[in-house]
Amino acid sequence: MATDILVPTLGESVSEATIGRWFKKPGDTVAADEPLVELETDKVTLEVNAPAAGELGEILVKDGETVEPGALLGSIVEAGEGGGAKKPAAAKSAEKPEKAQQATEASAPKETSASYGSHGDAPPTAGRSADESGPAVAKFARETGIDPSTLNGSGKDGRVTKGDMLAAKEGRPAPAAPAQEARTPAPPRAPSAPDDAAREERVKMTKLRQTIAKRLKSAQDTAAMLTTFNDVDMSAVMAMRAQYKDIFEKKHGTKLGFMGFFTKAVIGALKDVPAVNAEIDGTDLVYKNYYHIGIAVGTDKGLVVPVVRDADDLSIAGIEKKIAGFGKKAREGKLSIEEMQGGTFTITNGGIYGSLMSTPILNAPQSGILGMHRIEERPVVRGGKIEARPMMYLALSYDHRIVDGKEAVTFLVRVKEALEDPARLVLDL
């Protein structure tokens, strides 16, 4: 008996995923809950585990293909029946229509969604078969008798989704198809010289990287973004950290870094300057009286921003534990979508990579992001004397539609004051 491998629910606002890679080949022995396939969404990378023990049967969706929640990926079969000996029921019943469709396509002129996109036209929305719209729709079509080709699809490139099929079954209007984005096509890439072309490597962008690119460009196009700078003397924080780091780690089981201090300083500044913790919603300003602080984490697949929720209720030890946990999950690709949603303000620390100064881009729809940088000894004047002090630049990028220059400077001064006198953080001053 075969057990179907299905795409799990991907989370709020995530409607599709791309097959990253299969960890097993058909016929390989599989243990229950063993990771089978990696899925890439526009937010996170996640693994689908085996629903049962046995052998991996036929793989229905190959690397690089796009799937929706509930789609059939393959099957687990009993030992000795792997290598595609048994196909999932959905695959068997869809086999004949698929062959017929292939025969029809072979005799008809070929048109792809790419050919429509290149002219800026929308692809046709009706007339798509169940196979074209995915295994979940094909299965629903067989169970209900509804013909997907009679529906106007609301999915990508006009594909019929399971939601469209449910709406048709219940007699509700189908979800509206997404509006085609008006965009100016990028100029074609100039061809490389033959010698250079032979040394180039072309790699498809991951869903995560594509989303990062879109979101960052959208933030630049939407917000009136401005960056204001200040610097901070890190002597006091570094002295406190050096004095207590061993005791801290022994008691709390986590290292005492700088991010706990940074986060506490930011929360105090946000309470004094609430506009930096607000966002625009149409013609309204939404002031958030809670502090969910996003911490930017670099991974080999791109930047992710897990959120420390209600960070104002946590101690420095609690914040450090949260951040350490997020860092480990990010490196292992195990962050959940829920852990990266709902942030009200973001901190990014380019200093760990050696950055001296930068202008961070907003994490929309937030109105502020604070960039921390590397600490280095620089000459400063103290009491009329030139001294070498461990200094760090702060950079606050903000939406000037909400935050005025005075508020931005005030925010940075509050952060500076807290870090230069860290007793303020302990005493909540």
C-alpha positions as CSV (number, residue, x, y, z in Angstrom):
1,M,0.0,0.0,0.0
2,A,1.4,3.4,-1.0
3,T,1.4,6.5,1.3
4,D,1.2,9.8,-0.5
5,I,3.8,12.5,0.1
6,L,2.0,15.9,0.1
7,V,3.1,19.5,0.3
8,P,2.3,20.8,3.8
9,T,0.5,24.0,4.6
10,L,3.1,26.7,3.9
11,G,1.9,29.4,6.2
12,E,0.1,32.7,6.0
13,S,0.3,34.5,2.5
14,V,2.5,31.7,1.0
15,S,0.7,30.1,-1.9
16,E,3.4,28.1,-3.6
17,A,6.9,26.6,-3.2
18,T,9.7,25.4,-5.5
19,I,11.3,22.0,-5.2
20,G,14.8,22.6,-4.0
21,R,16.2,19.1,-4.0
22,W,15.2,15.5,-3.2
23,F,17.4,13.9,-0.5
24,K,16.4,10.3,-1.7
25,K,16.1,8.5,-5.0
26,P,13.3,6.1,-6.0
27,G,13.9,2.8,-4.3
28,D,15.9,4.2,-1.4
29,T,14.9,3.0,2.1
30,V,13.1,5.7,4.1
31,A,12.5,5.9,7.8
32,A,9.4,7.6,9.2
33,D,9.9,11.3,9.7
34,E,13.1,11.3,7.7
35,P,13.6,14.4,5.6
36,L,12.8,13.6,2.0
37,V,12.6,16.8,0.0
38,E,13.5,20.5,0.5
39,L,11.0,23.2,-0.5
40,E,11.9,26.8,-1.1
41,T,9.2,29.5,-0.5
42,D,9.6,33.2,-0.8
43,K,10.1,33.4,3.0
44,V,11.8,30.2,4.2
45,T,13.3,26.9,3.2
46,L,11.6,23.9,4.8
47,E,11.9,20.1,4.6
48,V,9.1,17.6,4.0
49,N,9.5,14.5,6.1
50,A,8.5,11.0,5.2
51,P,4.9,10.2,6.4
52,A,5.7,6.5,6.9
53,A,8.6,4.0,6.7
54,G,9.3,2.0,3.5
55,E,10.9,2.8,0.2
56,L,10.6,6.0,-1.9
57,G,8.3,5.2,-4.9
58,E,8.0,7.4,-7.9
59,I,8.9,11.1,-7.7
60,L,6.2,13.1,-9.4
61,V,7.6,16.6,-9.0
62,K,11.2,17.3,-10.0
63,D,13.8,19.8,-8.7
64,G,13.0,23.3,-9.7
65,E,9.2,22.8,-10.3
66,T,6.6,24.8,-8.5
67,V,3.9,23.3,-6.3
68,E,1.0,24.4,-4.1
69,P,0.0,23.4,-0.6
70,G,-1.6,19.9,-0.8
71,A,0.1,18.9,-4.0
72,L,1.2,15.3,-4.5
73,L,5.0,15.0,-4.5
74,G,5.4,11.2,-4.6
75,S,4.8,8.2,-2.5
76,I,6.2,5.8,0.1
77,V,5.7,2.2,-0.8
78,E,6.4,-1.1,1.1
79,A,9.9,-2.5,1.2
80,G,10.8,-4.2,-2.0
81,E,8.3,-2.3,-4.1
82,G,10.3,1.0,-4.6
83,G,11.8,2.5,-7.7
84,G,8.4,3.4,-9.0
85,A,6.8,-0.1,-8.8
86,K,3.7,1.4,-7.3
87,K,2.4,4.8,-8.2
88,P,0.1,6.9,-6.1
89,A,-3.6,6.6,-7.0
90,A,-3.6,10.2,-8.2
91,A,-0.7,9.6,-10.5
92,K,-2.3,6.4,-12.0
93,S,-5.6,8.0,-12.9
94,A,-3.9,11.1,-14.3
95,E,-1.6,9.1,-16.5
96,K,-3.9,8.6,-19.5
97,P,-5.1,12.3,-19.7
98,E,-1.5,13.3,-19.5
99,K,-0.5,11.2,-22.5
100,A,-3.5,12.5,-24.4
101,Q,-2.5,16.0,-23.6
102,Q,1.1,15.4,-24.7
103,A,-0.1,14.0,-28.0
104,T,-2.3,17.1,-28.5
105,E,0.5,19.4,-27.6
106,A,2.9,17.7,-30.0
107,S,0.5,18.5,-33.0
108,A,-0.3,22.0,-31.9
109,P,1.9,25.1,-32.0
110,K,3.8,25.5,-28.7
111,E,3.1,28.6,-26.6
112,T,4.4,29.1,-23.1
113,S,3.7,31.5,-20.4
114,A,7.1,33.0,-21.1
115,S,6.1,34.0,-24.6
116,Y,3.1,35.9,-23.2
117,G,5.2,37.6,-20.5
118,S,7.8,38.8,-23.1
119,H,5.1,40.9,-24.7
120,G,3.5,42.1,-21.5
121,D,0.3,40.3,-22.2
122,A,-1.6,38.1,-19.7
123,P,-1.7,34.3,-20.5
124,P,-5.1,32.8,-21.1
125,T,-6.9,31.9,-17.9
126,A,-9.5,29.4,-19.0
127,G,-9.0,26.1,-20.8
128,R,-6.3,24.7,-18.5
129,S,-6.5,21.0,-17.8
130,A,-6.3,19.5,-14.4
131,D,-2.8,18.2,-15.2
132,E,-1.6,21.7,-16.1
133,S,-2.9,23.1,-12.8
134,G,-1.3,20.6,-10.6
135,P,-1.9,17.2,-8.9
136,A,-4.2,18.7,-6.1
137,V,-6.6,20.2,-8.7
138,A,-6.5,16.9,-10.7
139,K,-7.4,14.9,-7.6
140,F,-10.2,17.3,-6.7
141,A,-11.5,17.2,-10.3
142,R,-11.8,13.4,-10.2
143,E,-13.6,13.5,-6.8
144,T,-16.1,16.2,-7.8
145,G,-16.4,15.9,-11.5
146,I,-15.7,19.6,-12.0
147,D,-13.8,20.3,-15.2
148,P,-11.0,22.8,-14.5
149,S,-10.9,23.8,-18.1
150,T,-14.2,25.6,-17.7
151,L,-12.9,27.8,-14.9
152,N,-11.0,31.1,-14.9
153,G,-7.9,30.4,-12.8
154,S,-6.8,32.9,-10.1
155,G,-3.3,31.3,-9.8
156,K,0.0,32.2,-11.3
157,D,-0.2,32.5,-15.1
158,G,-3.9,31.9,-14.9
159,R,-3.7,28.4,-13.4
160,V,-6.7,26.9,-11.7
161,T,-6.1,26.5,-8.0
162,K,-7.7,24.3,-5.4
163,G,-9.5,27.4,-4.1
164,D,-11.0,28.0,-7.5
165,M,-12.3,24.4,-7.5
166,L,-13.7,24.7,-4.0
167,A,-15.5,27.9,-5.0
168,A,-17.0,26.2,-8.0
169,K,-18.2,23.3,-5.9
170,E,-19.9,25.6,-3.4
171,G,-21.3,27.9,-6.1
172,R,-19.3,30.9,-4.8
173,P,-17.6,33.4,-7.1
174,A,-14.0,32.3,-7.8
175,P,-11.2,34.4,-6.3
176,A,-10.2,37.3,-8.5
177,A,-7.2,36.6,-10.7
178,P,-4.1,38.6,-9.6
179,A,-3.6,41.8,-11.5
180,Q,-0.8,41.8,-13.9
181,E,2.1,44.0,-12.7
182,A,2.8,47.0,-14.9
183,R,6.6,47.0,-15.2
184,T,9.2,48.2,-17.5
185,P,11.1,45.3,-18.9
186,A,14.8,45.3,-18.0
187,P,17.1,46.0,-20.9
188,P,18.5,42.8,-22.4
189,R,21.9,41.7,-21.1
190,A,24.7,42.4,-23.5
191,P,26.3,39.2,-24.8
192,S,29.7,38.3,-23.3
193,A,32.8,37.8,-25.4
194,P,33.1,34.1,-26.3
195,D,36.2,33.6,-24.1
196,D,34.3,35.2,-21.1
197,A,31.1,33.3,-21.8
198,A,32.9,30.0,-21.5
199,R,33.9,31.0,-17.9
200,E,30.5,32.2,-16.7
201,E,28.1,30.2,-14.6
202,R,24.3,30.8,-14.8
203,V,22.4,29.9,-11.6
204,K,18.6,30.4,-11.1
205,M,17.8,32.7,-8.2
206,T,16.1,31.0,-5.3
207,K,12.6,32.0,-4.3
208,L,14.1,33.6,-1.2
209,R,16.6,35.7,-3.1
210,Q,14.0,36.8,-5.6
211,T,11.7,38.0,-2.8
212,I,14.6,39.8,-1.1
213,A,15.3,41.6,-4.3
214,K,11.7,42.6,-4.9
215,R,11.1,43.7,-1.3
216,L,14.2,45.8,-1.1
217,K,13.5,47.5,-4.4
218,S,9.9,48.1,-3.4
219,A,11.0,49.7,-0.1
220,Q,13.2,52.1,-2.1
221,D,10.4,52.9,-4.5
222,T,7.7,53.4,-1.8
223,A,9.2,55.0,1.2
224,A,10.8,58.5,1.4
225,M,14.0,56.8,2.8
226,L,16.7,58.8,4.6
227,T,19.6,57.8,6.8
228,T,21.0,59.7,9.8
229,F,24.3,58.8,11.5
230,N,25.8,59.0,14.9
231,D,28.6,57.3,16.7
232,V,28.9,55.7,20.1
233,D,31.7,55.0,22.6
234,M,31.5,51.3,23.4
235,S,34.0,51.4,26.3
236,A,31.4,50.9,29.0
237,V,29.6,48.0,27.3
238,M,32.8,46.3,26.4
239,A,34.1,46.6,30.0
240,M,30.8,45.3,31.4
241,R,30.8,42.4,29.0
242,A,34.4,41.5,29.8
243,Q,33.7,41.6,33.5
244,Y,30.6,39.4,33.5
245,K,30.7,37.2,30.4
246,D,31.9,34.1,32.1
247,I,29.5,34.4,35.0
248,F,26.7,35.2,32.6
249,E,27.3,32.2,30.4
250,K,27.6,29.9,33.4
251,K,24.3,31.1,34.9
252,H,22.2,31.5,31.7
253,G,23.7,28.9,29.4
254,T,24.3,31.4,26.6
255,K,27.0,33.8,25.6
256,L,26.8,37.5,26.5
257,G,27.1,39.3,23.2
258,F,26.3,42.8,22.1
259,M,22.9,42.3,20.6
260,G,21.2,42.1,24.0
261,F,22.5,45.6,24.8
262,F,21.6,46.9,21.3
263,T,18.1,45.5,21.5
264,K,17.4,47.0,25.0
265,A,18.8,50.3,23.9
266,V,16.6,50.3,20.8
267,I,13.5,49.5,22.8
268,G,14.1,52.4,25.2
269,A,14.5,54.8,22.2
270,L,11.4,53.5,20.5
271,K,9.4,54.2,23.7
272,D,10.7,57.8,23.6
273,V,10.2,58.2,19.9
274,P,7.1,56.1,18.9
275,A,7.0,57.4,15.3
276,V,10.0,55.1,14.6
277,N,7.8,52.1,15.7
278,A,4.9,53.1,13.5
279,E,3.8,52.4,9.9
280,I,1.6,54.0,7.3
281,D,-1.7,52.4,6.4
282,G,-3.3,54.4,3.6
283,T,-3.9,57.8,5.1
284,D,-3.5,56.5,8.7
285,L,-0.5,56.2,10.9
286,V,-0.5,53.0,13.0
287,Y,1.5,53.5,16.3
288,K,2.4,50.1,17.7
289,N,2.5,49.9,21.5
290,Y,4.5,46.6,21.4
291,Y,8.0,45.9,20.5
292,H,8.7,43.0,18.1
293,I,12.3,43.5,17.1
294,G,13.6,41.9,13.9
295,I,17.2,40.7,14.0
296,A,18.8,40.5,10.5
297,V,20.7,37.2,10.1
298,G,22.8,36.4,7.1
299,T,22.7,32.8,5.7
300,D,24.2,31.1,2.7
301,K,20.8,31.5,1.0
302,G,20.3,35.1,1.8
303,L,19.2,37.5,4.5
304,V,16.4,36.5,6.9
305,V,14.9,38.5,9.7
306,P,13.6,36.4,12.7
307,V,11.6,38.4,15.2
308,V,12.1,38.6,19.0
309,R,8.5,39.2,20.0
310,D,7.6,41.4,23.0
311,A,11.3,42.0,23.5
312,D,10.6,44.7,26.1
313,D,9.4,41.9,28.4
314,L,12.6,40.0,28.2
315,S,15.9,40.4,30.1
316,I,19.2,40.8,28.3
317,A,19.7,37.1,29.0
318,G,16.3,36.3,27.5
319,I,17.1,38.3,24.4
320,E,20.5,36.7,23.9
321,K,18.9,33.2,24.2
322,K,16.3,34.0,21.6
323,I,18.9,35.4,19.2
324,A,21.2,32.5,19.6
325,G,18.3,30.1,18.9
326,F,17.3,32.0,15.8
327,G,20.9,32.0,14.6
328,K,21.2,28.3,14.9
329,K,17.8,27.7,13.2
330,A,18.8,30.1,10.4
331,R,22.0,28.3,9.7
332,E,20.2,25.0,9.6
333,G,17.4,26.4,7.4
334,K,14.8,25.6,10.1
335,L,13.2,29.0,10.8
336,S,9.5,28.9,10.5
337,I,7.4,31.5,8.7
338,E,5.7,32.5,11.9
339,E,9.2,33.3,13.4
340,M,9.8,35.9,10.7
341,Q,6.5,37.8,10.7
342,G,5.1,40.7,12.7
343,G,8.3,42.7,13.3
344,T,7.9,46.4,14.2
345,F,11.5,47.5,13.9
346,T,14.7,45.8,12.7
347,I,18.4,45.8,13.8
348,T,21.1,44.8,11.4
349,N,24.7,44.3,12.5
350,G,27.0,44.5,9.6
351,G,29.9,44.9,12.1
352,I,30.2,41.1,12.4
353,Y,31.4,41.1,8.8
354,G,33.7,44.1,9.2
355,S,31.4,46.9,7.9
356,L,32.5,50.4,9.0
357,M,29.4,52.2,7.8
358,S,26.3,51.5,5.7
359,T,22.8,52.8,4.9
360,P,20.4,50.0,5.6
361,I,17.3,49.6,3.5
362,L,13.9,49.5,5.3
363,N,12.2,46.2,6.0
364,A,8.7,47.3,4.8
365,P,6.2,48.1,6.1
366,Q,8.4,49.1,9.1
367,S,9.5,52.8,9.3
368,G,12.9,52.3,10.8
369,I,16.0,50.0,10.7
370,L,19.1,50.5,12.8
371,G,22.5,49.5,11.4
372,M,25.3,48.7,13.8
373,H,28.9,48.5,12.6
374,R,32.3,47.3,13.5
375,I,34.0,48.6,16.7
376,E,37.4,50.1,16.2
377,E,39.7,52.4,18.1
378,R,39.6,55.9,16.9
379,P,41.0,59.2,18.3
380,V,38.3,61.2,20.2
381,V,38.6,64.2,22.6
382,R,37.8,63.5,26.2
383,G,38.3,66.3,28.8
384,G,40.4,68.3,26.4
385,K,42.7,65.3,25.7
386,I,42.9,63.1,22.6
387,E,42.3,59.5,23.6
388,A,41.9,56.2,21.6
389,R,38.4,54.8,22.3
390,P,36.5,51.8,20.8
391,M,34.0,53.7,18.6
392,M,31.1,52.4,16.5
393,Y,28.9,54.2,13.9
394,L,25.1,54.0,14.2
395,A,23.0,54.4,11.1
396,L,19.2,54.9,11.3
397,S,17.4,54.6,8.0
398,Y,13.8,55.7,8.3
399,D,10.7,56.7,6.3
400,H,10.7,60.5,6.2
401,R,7.0,60.5,5.6
402,I,6.5,59.4,9.2
403,V,9.7,60.3,11.0
404,D,11.1,63.8,11.0
405,G,14.8,64.6,11.2
406,K,14.4,65.8,14.8
407,E,12.8,62.5,15.8
408,A,15.5,60.5,14.0
409,V,18.3,62.3,15.8
410,T,16.6,62.0,19.1
411,F,16.2,58.3,18.6
412,L,20.0,57.9,17.8
413,V,20.9,60.0,20.8
414,R,18.8,57.8,23.1
415,V,20.5,54.7,21.8
416,K,23.9,56.3,22.2
417,E,23.2,57.4,25.8
418,A,22.0,53.9,26.8
419,L,25.1,52.2,25.3
420,E,27.6,54.6,26.7
421,D,26.0,54.2,30.2
422,P,24.6,50.6,30.2
423,A,23.5,50.9,33.8
424,R,20.5,52.7,32.2
425,L,19.5,49.4,30.5
426,V,19.5,47.5,33.8
427,L,17.6,50.3,35.7
428,D,15.2,50.9,32.8
429,L,16.1,54.6,32.6
